[in-house]
Amino acid sequence: MPSPDSPDLHPPASQTQRSLPVEPRPPEPALRGGKGRFSGGLADYATALVQAPADVVEDLHRRSWTLTKLVAIVLLTLSATGVVVAAMSGGLQWFVVPLKLSLGMLACSLLCLPSLYIFSSLAGASQSLRETAAALLMGVALIGILLVGLAPVSWLFSQTTGSSAVMGFIHLATLLVASWFGLALIRRVLTALNPNAVRGLGGWSVMFVLVVLQMTATLRPLVGPYEGQLIGDKAFFVDHWANELTAGPRTR
């Protein structure tokens, strides 16, 4: 009978630690779809981005104009959103704001594309730069689609209030909600393009939102009357918001 001091009764601490089970991280939600075929219309792409984004990923490897279609969706949806934003002031803003929002969002995507490719590569991803651009455009296109879906609510407030600060807050809230879903789609698309989940993109997501917010301040005024220039003076977006709040309500 082994004694209490027998080594069989007291395994090494390292062996005990190795035997402890390690709980794996929950897997990234898979993209829906994957068996659809597109007829080439923008409506098919917009529907797939909401219901079956895996179809867009498959189409990316079959057709060369997928990126062009995604850019067209971004331009159309952000232009439509710009019309709703300009509804409060009217005048030249009907033409200026849609132009600013659509081209400004594409500029933000172009500025953030290199960092997304580098960050995802450091996280273990191996997709090409074209596939990275497709993932980014899919997320930005989804943001535009969600903004169009929220446009009736924003339009109602634009017709019932004359405060630029209130309308700015409403448009900012809808942008942040749409960005939440768009950034989540970017992460899931990158995971679908790689054998393992791509993690550690939270910092890049924060940077993307900051770039978009700074762009809205650079292209001001988006809410309110046209001030005779397409690009405003240099200002950090937090300082711009503080000045708007302290300047008092500005009516149409």
Buried (B, 14 or more C-beta within 10 A) or exposed (E): EEEEEEEEEEEEEEEEEEEEEEEEEEEBEEBEBEEBEBEEEBEBBBBBBBEBBBBBBBBBEEEEEBBEBBBBBBBBBBBBBBBBBBBBBEEEBBEBBBBBBBBBBBBBBEBBBEBBBEBBBEBEBEBEEEBBBBBBBBBBBBBBBBBBEBBEEBBEBBEEBBBBBBBBBBBBEBBEBBBEBBBBBBBBBBBBBBEEBBBEBEEBBEBBBEBBBBBBBBBBBBBBBBEEEEEBEEBEBEEBBEEBEEEEEBEB
